[in-house]
Amino acid sequence: MEAFKHKDLNGAMFPYNKKGNDKSPDMKGYMTLSGETYIISGWNNNTLQEIPYISVKLSKLIPKNEEGEA
């Protein structure tokens, strides 16, 4: 888990350099919502008018137990 805990309703994304394919996110990070930590992923996209935007997805962070299993 990350070493820094964000304030509620805050987070950060950074470039994701481990892209395995075109569907992998361009950015990844963590966000805190109602005291729970989420993984936030972002994809660079363009509208039909070629206006850039970022599409995002939140996934609940499932901490690993002491044996390393989710």
N, C-alpha and C positions, 0 to 999 in steps of 0.2 A: 504494500500500500504506500501511497505517497507520504513523504516526510512532513509536508506542510499541509495544514488543514485550512481550507478557504472559509471565509465568513459565509453565512447562509445567503443563498441566492447569488453567489459569486463563483467564478471559476476561471480557468485559463486553458487555451489550446495552443499547441506548438506543432511545427511541421512534423509529419509522420514519415520518417525515412525508410520504414520497413514495408513499403507497398509491395504486396505479392502479386497483385493484378489490378486491372482498371477499376474494380469495384471497391478496393481498399480505400480507406479515408485518406485525404490529403493532410489532415490535422487531427490530433488527438490530445486529450487532456482530462482534467477532473473538474467537477462542479459539486457544490454542496446545496442541497434542496431539502428544507425541513429537517435539517440535522443529518441527513443521509448523504453519502458520497456516491456520485454517479460518474461514469465514464462519458465524456462528450466527444463525439466524432464529427468531423466536418469534411465536406466535399466541395471543391471549387466547381461552379457551374456558370452557365450563361443563359439568359433569357433568349427568346426568339429574336429579340431586337439587339442581341449581343451585349446586354448589360450584365456585368459579372455579379454574382451573389454566392453566398455560402449556404449550403443545405446542411442541417445538423440533426443528430440523433443522440438521445440520452439512453444509456443502459445502466441499470442498477449494478453497482460494484458488489460482487460476491466475494467476500474475503476467503482466502485459503485457510484451511485448518493447519495444525502444526505438522501434519504429514505432507503438506503441500497440495492437498486435494481441495477442490471447490466444494 
